[in-house]
Amino acid sequence: MRKSLFKKYLRITSFTILISFFLLGLVMLTFITTNWQDEKQSLLEKNASSVAKLAATGAQEEADGHYTLPGSDMKVFMNFFAENINSDIFIIDLTGKPVLTALGSGSEDPVATEVNIPQEMIKIAVATGMYSNESTMGGLYKKQHYVVGVPIRYTAADESTVTIGTVFAACGFQEFSLYRANLIQMFLLAAVASFMISFCIVWLFSYNLVRPLRQMAAAAKSFGDGNFSVRLPVTGQDEIGQLALAFNNMASSLAGGENVRRNFIANVSHELKTPMTTIAGFIDGILDGTIPPEKQRHYLQIVSAEVKRLSRLVRTMLDLSRIDSGELHLRPSRFDLVGTILETLISFEKTIEEKRIEVRGLENIDSLFVDGDPDMIHQVVYNLIENAAKFTNEGGYIEVRVQDFDNRTTVAIKNSGAGIPSDEIGMIFDRFYKTDKSRSKDKTGMGLGLYIVKTIIKLHGGEITVSSIENEYCQFEFWLPKVSTVPALGKEPQKLRDGKEKNADKG
């Protein structure tokens, strides 16, 4: 049977409360017992000492040196003291024989007054000045009684002090047992009431504590079924509230990731289906003779373009896979950055001519060698110029600016056109993100180009930024650090220096 966290917590808490009540009761009973014994001992000692003083006053010295303890005239005083403290009082001679007895405890335990008191008790009372212990007084009682004994000190004619007997005061435990039973009964009633109240409070607290966890479990199950719309109520700022907030953030992230995944699958499916359908249709037309021979070259060029498009798509997907797996590594060397830019512009010559785009910034541009991965930087430049050519308006311009500084080299590619909305600039480098999805001119992209561009620039230790004004321009600018400051080339500078030296030798 599955044990819930609620039941476990409730069981442990209830057990802890019971143990606490038990220890509290044990400590309380111990304290009360000790306190009762101390008070009883003080009371018995005080009254026994009073009787001992009266007995010493009423004692008489015999001619032979013996002493006679007072007789029946002490009985009235002893009865008074015995009834006053609810105890039995005995005057005992040194031989242990009871001389006078006053019964005031009302004990049901019969008193055998003819039994002598043990000498050990008398010796302790005489030697220490007081005897205090639980005892039957040598069989005087059938049950244990609490007994206090004090010596009777007689002052002789020569001013010497002589011990002539002892006074013992004894009380039974019936009174204390009754008092303790009443106390235990009151404690149990209070403990049961307190436990019930505590149990209800703990039950309510445990239920409220576990309820968010149950909601999280249900929400997690919904996530497993593909439903990411469930959100948890955030009811406080404690750990549970923070956990619920983090859970909601995770749900939002998962929902966003799921939407991205679905869009990605839809985009990839479309990107693969469209060129493959075109390729298959034209090839079938050539094979079955539907397309005449004089037009086959034209359609084969279309097929070639679609194949190249598929190749770019596959390469983009491979680059994304390498980025996710951490396998995208640089192969640094020294190359001409300006040459890379010019080669890329030439590859878009047809688009530039068709849209009558003016290319600016090439008038006084010279070769500029940088250190990095030439293939990756070519991909960066290609993606940026492709975007610029794609989104530049008819008769607009593309401006390229390259600047060399002491610690970095910057490249800015600016184009006229609709630009990027200000609320979308912060998301432009996110994977699978495409601006203006309903009216975008980019019908073929998947929103991966700029994400890959940013990743490549970061690998080189640089940074890329974007600035735009709607209906005016859009500009992407990136910079590459000099080789001594490139983190990703940490183990390559020596190789690069060797390569430079070889190139210098060849020069």
ABEGO torsion letter per residue (X at the ends): XBBBAAAAAAAAAAAAAAAAAAAAAAAAAAAAAAAAAAAAAAAAAAAAAAAAAAAAAABBBBAAGBBBBBBAAAAAAAAAAAAAAGBBBBBBBAAGBBABBBBAAGBABBBBAABBBBAAAAAAAAAAGBBBBBBAGGGABABBBBBBBBBBBBBBAAGBBBBAEBBBBBBBAAAAAAAAAAAAAAAAAAAAAAAAAAAAAAAAAAAAAAAAAAAAAAAAAAAAAGBAABBBBBABABAAAAAAAAAAAAAAAAAAAAAAAAAAAAAAAAAAAAAAAAAAAAAAAAAAGABBAAAAAAAAAAAAAAAAAAAAAAAAAAAAAAAAAGABBBBBBBBBAAAAAAAAAAAAAAAAAAAGBBBBGAAABBBBBBBEBAAAAAAAAAAAAAAAAAABBBGBBBBBBBBBBAABBBBBBBBBEAEBBAAAAAAAABBGBBBGAAABABAABAGAAAAAAAAAAAAAGBBBBBBBBBGABBBBBBBBBBAAABAAAAAAAAAAAAAAAAAAAAX
